């Protein structure tokens, strides 16, 4: 399949739309999901945090056109992770600095890798 500007624009718009349900899923998982989820019992909690925030940051970085907006989105995602960790202390879950560090360890590379992928496409197809 040949890449073209309309296709890339539709992908960016779809990514921007799908970001919101993904964000909702992460928020639900951090606040309401039982800590000992049967499906994910064999996966380390920190890996789940890193992966979730990697995906969120990557999606935000692809959806946003400017580098500055993408950087601010990654910072906002990291701050959101910290706020969710604080909220966990009030809803019967354990707050963890290590969970926030795992969030950061996922969000920063997610944003960087997405921008490394999308920047050449943006130069080749202006306006997407």
DRENDREN-947269 format. One line per field, with one value per residue (C-alpha): x, y, z. Coordinates in Angstrom, 3 decimals. Layout:
N
x	c(X ...) .
y	c(Y ...) .
z	c(Z ...) .
This chain:
128
x	c(0.000 1.349 1.375 -0.412 -1.432 -5.188 -4.462 -1.932 -4.349 -7.088 -4.663 -3.724 -7.382 -8.201 -5.266 -6.509 -9.987 -8.763 -6.487 -9.476 -10.794 -7.205 -6.833 -10.125 -8.948 -5.704 -7.579 -10.025 -7.158 -5.341 -8.336 -11.035 -9.473 -8.714 -4.959 -4.857 -6.425 -6.709 -5.830 -2.661 -1.543 1.653 2.724 4.732 2.774 5.606 5.687 1.959 2.450 5.329 3.459 0.236 2.017 4.253 1.128 -0.604 2.440 3.014 -0.609 -0.580 2.706 1.433 -1.920 -0.454 1.195 3.803 6.730 5.884 2.313 3.585 6.090 3.386 1.109 3.813 4.406 0.632 0.439 3.252 1.518 -1.762 0.019 1.251 -2.215 -3.715 -1.156 -2.213 -5.901 -5.207 -4.364 -7.912 -9.762 -8.217 -5.279 -1.610 0.199 3.613 6.457 7.793 4.573 5.035 8.650 7.422 4.865 7.655 9.867 7.117 5.866 9.206 10.401 6.862 6.818 10.354 9.919 6.607 8.145 11.134 8.669 6.277 8.695 10.006 6.413 5.435 8.353 7.418 3.678 3.184 -0.107 -0.736) .
y	c(0.000 3.376 6.061 9.226 12.386 11.605 8.151 9.506 12.250 9.674 7.590 10.638 11.504 7.891 7.903 11.138 9.655 6.305 8.065 8.944 5.396 4.273 7.039 6.004 2.404 3.433 5.632 2.810 0.367 2.656 3.518 0.886 -2.362 -4.909 -5.010 -8.786 -9.098 -12.751 -12.168 -10.226 -12.069 -13.325 -9.883 -7.543 -4.450 -2.105 -3.574 -2.887 0.704 1.266 -0.281 1.662 5.003 4.157 3.611 6.771 8.958 7.428 7.938 11.556 12.263 10.877 12.657 16.097 18.022 20.129 18.893 21.354 20.056 16.488 17.347 19.042 16.037 13.659 15.894 16.015 12.216 11.907 14.403 12.511 9.310 11.027 12.345 8.903 7.439 10.006 9.267 5.559 6.321 7.619 4.730 1.853 1.138 1.606 4.714 3.898 6.128 3.144 2.989 6.655 5.989 3.121 5.496 7.937 5.119 4.272 7.738 9.331 6.665 6.360 10.032 10.012 6.893 8.118 11.453 9.712 7.750 10.587 13.474 12.087 11.455 15.011 16.369 14.170 14.889 18.443 19.123 15.741) .
z	c(0.000 -0.988 1.663 0.670 2.451 2.803 4.240 6.735 7.731 8.401 10.464 12.539 13.123 14.057 16.465 18.041 18.494 19.846 22.355 24.537 25.093 25.745 28.323 29.917 30.109 31.824 34.320 35.040 35.480 37.891 40.056 39.770 38.541 41.245 41.939 41.509 38.074 37.116 33.457 34.241 37.372 35.718 34.427 36.620 37.643 36.627 33.119 32.785 33.946 31.514 28.604 29.249 29.470 26.486 24.384 25.661 25.011 21.580 20.581 21.767 19.998 16.711 16.939 17.608 14.808 16.583 18.643 21.397 21.675 21.739 24.483 26.551 26.069 27.335 30.365 30.991 30.776 33.328 35.641 35.222 36.258 39.407 40.216 39.700 42.102 44.710 44.094 44.583 48.215 48.716 47.038 48.939 46.646 47.440 46.213 44.786 43.710 41.773 39.758 38.827 37.856 35.683 34.133 33.301 32.010 29.526 28.601 27.742 25.280 23.899 23.007 21.618 19.486 18.082 17.111 15.521 13.417 12.570 11.898 8.567 7.462 8.373 6.327 3.349 3.586 4.886 6.549 8.124) .
